[in-house]
Each structure stands twice: as C-alpha cells, then as structure tokens.
Amino acid sequence: MSDPSPGVLRAPADLKRAHARMLALCHMLEDIADGLPARVDPFRCLAVAANLVPVLQQCHRFEEEIVFPAFASLQDADRIVARLKLEHLEDDCAAADLSELLLAHGHGRPIDNPEALGYMLRALFEPMRRHIAFERDHILPGILGRHQALG
C-alpha cells in the first residue's frame, strides 16, 4: 500500500486492495467453517492462522491512519469512524482467538468442539464482510470523489 500523508488518500486503489485481502481471508475462514468437523485441512489452518492477525492489523492500521481521516474530513463523520474503529478492535480480538485455535489444529490438536469453532469463524468473517460492504458503499465513494477532485 502506498504511504500518503494523513488526510489525503493518493491511491484509493489501496483501499480496494485492503478489502480484497480481507475478503480472501473471509473466504478461507468460511471454507474452514464449511469443512467442519471432518474436512478441515490442518495446513490450511496453519496458513490462515499465520496471516489472519497480521493482515487484519495492517489493513486496519491503513484504514485508521489514512482512510478514516480522509473520510472524516469530507463530512462530520466522527461517530461513523468511532464505530468502524470499534469494529476493528472486535475483529482483532476475535482473530487472535481464532488464530490460536487454528494453529493448534494445524499442529495436530483435534477440534474439541466443531460447533463452537464454526460459530467463532462465522462470527468473524460475516461482520468483516458487512464492514467492508459499508466502506465500499459509503466511504470509498466519498474518498474517490475527493481523490478525483485533487487529481
């Protein structure tokens, strides 16, 4: 991702790339959930666990440092940005918990409670998809308009 100065998004495509990375993780999490209890690939769990927290943190940091200030400067959006930041915190906590479980399974530990793991997986990827949809529908159009005006 590019490193624009705060408040100015030089490449709105960066947000689209961040969304694509997070949606790819959502797809992998959903595949694991759909494979429960018997068709869960331990190597897939290791790959997801290794990437989940770092990718989310990188994408969330980018949004909070670059995207949200650019959006907030367009309108009085403090409450919206605060809510989105809270969603980031919730996602980060859920991702850390899931990573531990996925790493354990990847290293050979059986899944003790497939229903609980499935719930945890869906409790992360479904809200992430809603969050991304909100950003695509409401934040990205405003930032794209500003980017084109700065052009």
N, C-alpha and C positions, 0 to 999 in steps of 0.2 A: 504494500500500500504506500502511496505517496505520503509525504510528511508536510502538509500545508500548515501555514500559520493558523493559530486558533481563530475561529470565527469565519474562516474562508475555506470553502471546500473547492480545491482546484480541480479535483477529478471525481465527479460524482460516481464514476465507474468503480471507484474504490468501495463505495457502499454496496454496490451491486455484487462485487467480488466477495465482500464480507458475508453478505446474505447467502451467496452460493455456497461458501464454505460451511456456514451454519446449517443450511438445508441439506447438504451432503451428510453432515453428522446426524441430522434428524432421520434421514433415510436409513443410515446404518443402525441407529438405535431402534428404529421401527422393525428392521429386518431381524434384529436380535429378539425383540419382543414377540414377533410373529413366529419365531422358531422355538419358543419355549413350549414345553420343557425339554424336549429331546433333541431338537435340531439346532443347537447353539454351538457355533464354531468357536473353540477356545482361542484360536489365533485371531479371529475377527474381534473377539472381546479384548485381546491384548492391544490390537491396533486402535480400536476405538478408545480404550482407556488411556492410551498414551497420548492421544490427540485431543480428547474432549476438553479437558480443562485449559490447556494452553491455547487452543483455537478460540474458545469462548472468551478467555481473558483478553487475547489480542483484539478480537472483534469488538468486545465491549469497551476496551480502552479507546479504540479508534472512534467509536460512536460517541463516547462521553467527552473526549478531548476535542474532536473535530466536528462531528456531525451535529450533535445536540447544540453546541454553541452557535453553529451556523443557523440551525432551525430557530433557536430561541431569539436570535437577532431579527428574524423576519416578523415575529409577532409576539404577543405576550403569551409565552408557552411554558412558563416556569412549572406549572402544575403537571403538564404533559411530560416534560423532561424529568421531573421528580418521579413520576410514576414509572417511566421507562427505566430509570436508574434502579428503582426498587425491583423491577422485574429482572434486571441484570443480576442483582445480588441474589435473588431467589434461584435463578438459573445456575449461578456459580456454585452455590451451596449444594444444590441437587446434583450437579455434575461431579463435584468432589466425592459425594457419597456413592454415586454410580460407578465412578472410576475405580474406587476401592473394590467394589463387588465384581466388576468386570475383570480387573487384574487378578483377583483371587481365583475366579473361574478359569481365566486364561492360564493360570499356573497350576491347574489341576483340581482345585477345590470344587466339589459338586455344588449345584444350585440347591440350597436347602428349601427355599420357598419360591417356586417359579411364579406364583400368582403375585407375590409381593414385588418381585423383581420386575415383572411385566408392568405392574402399576407404577413403579418408580420410573421405568423407561418412558412410559406414556405421559407421566406427569412432568417430564422434562421436554420431550420433543413436541408435544401438542401445544403447550404455551409458547415455546420458541417459534413455532410456525405462525401462531397468531401475532406475536410480537413483530416478526418480520413482515407479515401482511400489513400490519398497521403502519410500519415505517414505509413500506412501498406505496401505500395508498395516501399517506398524509405528509410524511416528512420528505421523502425523495422528490415529489413534485415541486414542493416549495424550494428545495435546495437546487434542483435542476433549473428552475426559473431564475434563481439568483445567479447561478453559475453562468447561464446564458447571458444574463444582463452584464456580468463582469467581463465576459468573453473577450 
